[in-house]
Amino acid sequence: MRTKAEKRHNDWKKAIRKKKIINAYGYELYDNLHEYSKNKIHCSCPMCSAKTKNKKRYAAYCPAHNWSPSDQRKIDEMEDQILDNE
């Protein structure tokens, strides 16, 4: 279980991040930092909104898997190991 100090620190970090996202769009949403930590604020840029498996029932053409770079490296390493064993 986390201590109150650790939770307070994490809340502060997340509030600062959310405030930076809002400031990047050029306006101030709240005047109090506490309000940022209690509300959902996220970026809608392609990097933040990309999904790993984005095929839905009626989706337009797009790649089936959009792996993160770390996942892609792991997949490549596993494929190399399979090819080396053969």
Secondary structure, 3 states (H helix, E strand, C coil): CCCHHHHHHHHHHHHHHHHHHHHHCCCCCCCCHHHHHHCCCCCCCHHHHCCCECCCCCCCCCCCECCCHHHHHHHHHHHHHHHHHC
